Amino acid sequence: MMPLKSKEPIEARLSRVESLTKNPELLAELRLHLNTLGDVERLASKVATGRINPREILQLAKGMESIGHVKGFIEKSKSKSLQGLSNPIQLLTDWVNTIFSKINPEAPLALNRGEVIARGVNAELDELRDLQQSGKDHLQRIQERESERTGIPSLKIAFNNVFGYYLEVRNTHKDKVPPEWIRKQTVTQAERYITPELKEYEAKITGAEEKISILENQIYQSLIEETLPHLVSMQLNARVLAEIDALASFATVAVANKYCAP
C-alpha cells in the first residue's frame, strides 16, 4: 500500500535483506527474539493511559530486554547497513531490572487479585502477607488451646459473614463453656460463641487485607510513574523493531524461495 519510490531507500532495504540472507545464524537469532515480543507499541500506549495490567507491564519489560539482545546481535554483524539499524535503539536496562525485581513474575492479570508486588520490595507489605498467610495456623493454635483448657474435644473455630470468627460447641458440652465466651447463635445441636481474642484477630486479618491492597496499589502506581519518562524511547524502539521484523521476514522468504526455486 505504501511502496518505497526512491532508489536510495530501496537499495538500502535490499542490502539489509541480503546481509540477513548471508548470515543465517543472525537471522535465526533475530527471529527467535522477535517471536517472544508482544505488541510493544500497544503496551506502551497503555502505560500512557494508566490501563496497563501487571502481566502486561512484565511483557513490556521482557520486550525491552529482548530489544537489548537484538541490538547486540546486529552490532556484532559485519554489515554496516544492518549496524545502522541498531543505532536508534535505546537500552532501558535500569527500568527493566526495576520491573523484574518489583513485580512478581507470577503476578495475576488484575491488580486487585493480590501478590502483584514481589517479596522483599516493601517490609510492611511482607509482614502483612505473613499475618494473612499464617492465619489458619494461628486459629488452629487457639482452637487446640481452648479445647484443652475447657475439655471440649469437638470444639472448632469457623467463620461466617454475620459474626466473623466464632467457636462452635456441641450441645453435649454446653456446660463446659467458660463464662467469658459470648453466645451469638443457636444452631441444630450446637451453640456458637465469640471471644474478645477472636474479634481482635479478625480485625487484624481484615485490616491486613485492606492495607495489602492499598500498599500494592501505591507501589504499582509508582512503577507506572517511573515508566512514563521512558515512553518515547519505547515507541522509538518499537518502530525500529517493526522494521527489523519486516526485514527478517523478507530475508526468510528470500531464503525459502532460493531453495524452492526449480
C-alpha positions as CSV (number, residue, x, y, z in Angstrom):
1,M,0.0,0.0,0.0
2,M,2.9,2.3,0.7
3,P,5.8,1.2,-1.5
4,L,9.2,2.9,-1.5
5,K,9.6,5.2,-4.5
6,S,13.2,6.4,-4.2
7,K,16.2,4.4,-5.3
8,E,18.3,5.0,-2.2
9,P,16.0,3.6,0.4
10,I,15.1,0.7,-1.9
11,E,18.7,-0.3,-2.2
12,A,19.3,0.2,1.5
13,R,16.5,-2.2,2.2
14,L,17.7,-4.8,-0.3
15,S,21.2,-4.5,1.1
16,R,19.9,-5.3,4.6
17,V,17.8,-8.2,3.4
18,E,20.8,-9.6,1.5
19,S,23.0,-9.3,4.6
20,L,20.5,-11.3,6.6
21,T,20.2,-14.0,3.9
22,K,24.0,-14.4,4.0
23,N,24.0,-14.6,7.8
24,P,21.5,-17.4,8.7
25,E,22.7,-17.6,12.3
26,L,21.9,-13.9,12.9
27,L,18.6,-14.2,11.1
28,A,17.7,-17.2,13.3
29,E,18.6,-15.3,16.5
30,L,16.7,-12.2,15.4
31,R,13.5,-14.2,14.7
32,L,13.8,-16.1,17.9
33,H,13.8,-12.9,20.0
34,L,11.3,-11.2,17.8
35,N,8.9,-14.1,18.3
36,T,8.9,-13.5,22.1
37,L,7.8,-9.9,21.8
38,G,4.3,-8.7,22.4
39,D,2.9,-5.6,20.7
40,V,5.4,-3.2,22.3
41,E,3.8,-0.1,20.9
42,R,0.3,-1.0,22.1
43,L,1.6,-1.9,25.6
44,A,3.5,1.4,25.8
45,S,0.3,3.3,24.9
46,K,-1.5,1.6,27.7
47,V,1.1,2.9,30.1
48,A,0.2,6.4,29.0
49,T,-3.4,5.9,29.8
50,G,-2.7,4.1,33.1
51,R,-4.5,1.0,32.0
52,I,-1.7,-1.5,31.8
53,N,-2.1,-4.5,34.0
54,P,0.7,-6.3,35.9
55,R,1.2,-9.1,33.3
56,E,1.3,-6.5,30.5
57,I,4.0,-4.4,32.2
58,L,6.0,-7.6,32.7
59,Q,5.6,-8.4,29.0
60,L,6.7,-4.8,28.1
61,A,9.8,-5.3,30.3
62,K,10.5,-8.6,28.5
63,G,10.1,-6.8,25.2
64,M,12.6,-4.1,26.2
65,E,15.0,-6.8,27.4
66,S,14.7,-8.6,24.1
67,I,15.4,-5.4,22.2
68,G,18.8,-5.2,24.0
69,H,19.6,-8.7,22.7
70,V,18.5,-7.7,19.2
71,K,20.7,-4.6,19.3
72,G,23.7,-6.7,20.5
73,F,23.3,-9.3,17.7
74,I,23.1,-6.6,15.0
75,E,26.1,-4.7,16.3
76,K,28.2,-7.9,16.1
77,S,27.3,-8.4,12.5
78,K,29.8,-7.3,9.8
79,S,27.1,-5.5,7.8
80,K,27.3,-1.7,8.1
81,S,23.7,-1.4,6.7
82,L,22.4,-3.6,9.5
83,Q,24.5,-1.9,12.1
84,G,22.9,1.4,11.3
85,L,19.5,-0.1,12.4
86,S,20.7,-0.6,15.9
87,N,21.9,3.0,16.5
88,P,18.5,4.4,17.3
89,I,17.7,1.6,19.8
90,Q,17.8,2.9,23.4
91,L,18.5,0.4,26.1
92,L,16.3,0.6,29.2
93,T,18.3,-1.8,31.4
94,D,17.7,0.0,34.7
95,W,13.9,0.2,34.1
96,V,13.8,-3.4,33.0
97,N,15.6,-4.5,36.1
98,T,13.3,-2.4,38.3
99,I,10.2,-4.1,36.9
100,F,11.6,-7.6,37.1
101,S,12.7,-7.0,40.7
102,K,9.5,-5.4,42.0
103,I,6.7,-7.2,40.0
104,N,6.0,-10.8,41.0
105,P,6.9,-13.0,37.9
106,E,3.6,-14.9,38.6
107,A,1.6,-11.8,39.0
108,P,-2.2,-12.1,38.4
109,L,-3.9,-10.3,35.5
110,A,-5.7,-7.8,37.7
111,L,-4.1,-5.6,40.4
112,N,-6.8,-6.3,42.9
113,R,-6.1,-10.1,42.9
114,G,-3.1,-9.6,45.2
115,E,0.5,-10.9,45.1
116,V,1.4,-8.4,42.4
117,I,4.4,-6.9,44.1
118,A,7.3,-9.2,44.8
119,R,8.5,-10.1,48.3
120,G,11.4,-8.0,49.6
121,V,10.2,-4.8,48.0
122,N,8.3,-3.4,51.0
123,A,8.9,-4.7,54.6
124,E,5.4,-3.7,55.8
125,L,3.7,-5.5,52.9
126,D,5.7,-8.7,53.6
127,E,4.7,-8.5,57.3
128,L,1.0,-8.1,56.4
129,R,1.2,-11.0,54.0
130,D,2.8,-13.2,56.6
131,L,0.0,-12.3,59.0
132,Q,-2.6,-13.2,56.4
133,Q,-1.0,-16.4,55.3
134,S,-0.3,-17.6,58.9
135,G,-4.0,-17.1,59.9
136,K,-5.0,-20.7,59.7
137,D,-2.1,-21.8,61.8
138,H,-2.9,-19.2,64.4
139,L,-6.6,-20.2,64.6
140,Q,-5.6,-23.8,64.9
141,R,-3.4,-23.0,67.9
142,I,-6.3,-21.1,69.5
143,Q,-8.6,-24.0,68.9
144,E,-6.3,-26.5,70.4
145,R,-5.5,-24.4,73.4
146,E,-9.2,-23.7,74.2
147,S,-10.2,-27.3,73.6
148,E,-7.6,-28.5,76.1
149,R,-8.4,-25.7,78.6
150,T,-12.2,-26.4,78.6
151,G,-12.2,-30.1,78.0
152,I,-14.3,-29.8,74.8
153,P,-12.8,-32.3,72.3
154,S,-15.1,-31.4,69.5
155,L,-14.5,-27.6,69.7
156,K,-14.0,-25.9,66.4
157,I,-13.4,-22.4,65.0
158,A,-15.3,-21.4,61.9
159,F,-16.2,-18.2,60.1
160,N,-19.3,-16.6,58.5
161,N,-20.1,-13.2,57.2
162,V,-22.5,-12.4,60.0
163,F,-20.4,-13.0,63.1
164,G,-16.9,-13.4,61.6
165,Y,-14.8,-16.0,63.5
166,Y,-16.6,-18.0,66.2
167,L,-16.3,-21.0,68.4
168,E,-18.8,-23.8,67.9
169,V,-19.7,-26.1,70.8
170,R,-22.0,-29.2,70.5
171,N,-24.9,-29.2,73.0
172,T,-23.4,-32.1,74.8
173,H,-20.6,-29.9,76.0
174,K,-22.5,-26.6,76.7
175,D,-21.9,-27.0,80.4
176,K,-18.2,-26.6,79.9
177,V,-18.3,-23.2,78.1
178,P,-16.4,-20.6,80.1
179,P,-18.5,-17.6,81.3
180,E,-16.4,-15.1,79.3
181,W,-17.5,-16.5,76.0
182,I,-20.3,-14.6,74.4
183,R,-23.1,-16.7,72.9
184,K,-24.2,-15.4,69.4
185,Q,-26.2,-18.1,67.7
186,T,-28.0,-21.3,68.4
187,V,-28.0,-23.9,65.6
188,T,-29.1,-27.5,65.4
189,Q,-27.2,-29.5,68.0
190,A,-24.7,-26.7,68.7
191,E,-24.1,-23.2,70.1
192,R,-21.8,-20.5,68.6
193,Y,-19.7,-18.1,70.7
194,I,-17.3,-15.3,70.1
195,T,-14.5,-14.0,72.3
196,P,-12.6,-10.8,72.5
197,E,-9.5,-12.6,71.3
198,L,-11.2,-13.9,68.2
199,K,-12.7,-10.4,67.4
200,E,-9.3,-8.8,67.8
201,Y,-7.6,-11.3,65.5
202,E,-10.4,-10.9,63.0
203,A,-9.8,-7.1,63.0
204,K,-6.1,-7.7,62.3
205,I,-6.9,-10.0,59.4
206,T,-9.5,-7.7,57.9
207,G,-7.2,-4.7,58.3
208,A,-4.2,-6.6,56.8
209,E,-6.2,-7.4,53.6
210,E,-7.2,-3.7,53.2
211,K,-3.6,-2.5,53.9
212,I,-2.2,-5.0,51.5
213,S,-4.5,-3.8,48.7
214,I,-3.6,-0.1,49.4
215,L,0.2,-0.8,49.6
216,E,0.2,-2.9,46.4
217,N,-1.7,-0.2,44.5
218,Q,0.6,2.5,45.7
219,I,3.8,0.6,44.7
220,Y,2.3,-0.4,41.4
221,Q,1.2,3.2,40.6
222,S,4.7,4.4,41.4
223,L,6.1,1.9,38.9
224,I,3.8,3.3,36.3
225,E,5.0,6.8,37.0
226,E,8.6,5.6,36.7
227,T,7.7,4.2,33.3
228,L,6.2,7.3,31.9
229,P,9.5,9.1,31.1
230,H,10.6,6.1,29.0
231,L,7.6,6.1,26.7
232,V,9.2,8.0,23.9
233,S,12.2,5.6,23.9
234,M,9.8,2.6,24.0
235,Q,7.9,3.9,21.0
236,L,11.1,4.6,19.1
237,N,12.3,1.1,19.9
238,A,9.0,-0.4,18.7
239,R,9.3,1.3,15.3
240,V,12.9,0.0,14.9
241,L,11.8,-3.4,15.9
242,A,9.0,-3.3,13.3
243,E,11.5,-2.5,10.6
244,I,13.8,-5.3,11.7
245,D,10.9,-7.7,11.8
246,A,9.9,-6.8,8.3
247,L,13.5,-7.2,7.0
248,A,13.8,-10.6,8.8
249,S,10.5,-11.7,7.1
250,F,11.8,-10.6,3.7
251,A,15.0,-12.5,4.3
252,T,13.2,-15.6,5.4
253,V,11.1,-15.6,2.3
254,A,14.1,-14.9,0.1
255,V,16.0,-17.9,1.5
256,A,13.0,-20.2,1.2
257,N,12.4,-19.1,-2.4
258,K,16.1,-19.7,-3.2
259,Y,15.9,-23.3,-2.1
260,C,12.5,-23.9,-3.6
261,A,13.3,-22.4,-7.0
262,P,13.3,-25.0,-9.8
